[in-house]
Structure formats: C-alpha cells, structure tokens
Amino acid sequence: MTEMATQPSTTDPHTAKGLIEFLDAAIDKGWFNLSSAKALKTACQKMLGIEDDWEALDLRTLDIDQQFERFRNLKRIEYSDGSMRIYRTRLSQAIKMHLAVWRTTPPGSRTAPPHAATVTVLRLPRRPPRVGRPRRASPIRTWTLLPSSRR
C-alpha cells in the first residue's frame, strides 16, 4: 500500500498534482476499473506535462481546448490525431470526476471518495452541425465511485 493510501493528502485537490494523487488512489483502492484509471492517468500526465511546473496547474481555470491545441501543436509528430482526441477526452473525464469527488468529500478524508459520486461525461458529435442546427451532447459514460469498503 502506498503512503498516500494511509495518510490524508495535503496537496491542494484543485491542482494537477491533486488529480494524479486522486487517480493513484483510484488505482490503489479499486474505485473503478484498473485499466480505465491507468489510461486516464497516462493521458493526464502526457497532456499536462507539456507545461512547466504542470503539477501546480489549477484545474478549475484550465482551458482544456486550449491545452489540447498546445499539446497537438507540440506533439503532432509523436501521436496520431485519433490518439490525441482520446487523450483530450480522457483528460476531460478525469478532471470532471476528480472535481466532482472533491466537491462532495470533506477536507479531512481526501483519500476516500464520497458515499457515491456519479459523474456523467458528455460527448459532442464528431461532425460539425449543419447550418442552423445546434450541436447536441449525449452521455457516453457514467461512473459511480464507491467507498473502498464496498469493493
């Protein structure tokens, strides 16, 4: 078991470092699928890692679209367009889950998820909308994070 799992975190949960600690705890405690948690963590580290001092980034003010554009411009040769879109989606999902969990978790128990936090991630259609029609988002995935005692 890691040190983080035994002691509450003192990291600001609204930073990128807090996000990575959350994903590490999700992996260690089995809060959701292991492969999914590892994929989310990798995408976050890759996309946020292009910034200097990326661990201090405030997730509440992070513009994911702008971050994606910078990542795409810097790493265009290393990743396919499909991989980059997947990384963008995973970063967005991880940030939404993380902020939803910490919004409902008391400050003294930062290593445990709330009794049940449900997060639904929306996907925009891939094709641009026809003229005069708004883009519609549709739910693609919903996670329910349960306390580690219910595993």
C-alpha positions, 0 to 999 in steps of 0.5 A: 500500500502506498503512503498516500493510501494511509495518510490524508493528502495535503496537496491542494485537490484543485491542482494537477498534482491533486488529480494524479494523487486522486487517480493513484488512489483510484488505482490503489483502492479499486474505485473503478476499473484498473485499466480505465484509471491507468489510461486516464492517468497516462493521458493526464500526465502526457497532456499536462506535462507539456507545461512547466511546473504542470503539477501546480496547474489549477484545474478549475481555470484550465482551458482544456481546448486550449491545452489540447491545441498546445499539446497537438501543436507540440506533439503532432509528430509523436501521436496520431490525431485519433490518439490525441482526441482520446487523450483530450477526452480522457483528460476531460473525464478525469478532471470532471470526476476528480472535481466532482469527488472533491466537491462532495468529500470533506477536507479531512478524508481526501483519500476516500471518495464520497458515499457515491459520486456519479459523474456523467461525461458528455460527448459532442458529435464528431461532425460539425452541425449543419447550418442552423442546427445546434450541436447536441451532447449525449452521455457516453459514460457514467461512473459511480465511485464507491467507498473502498469498503464496498469493493 
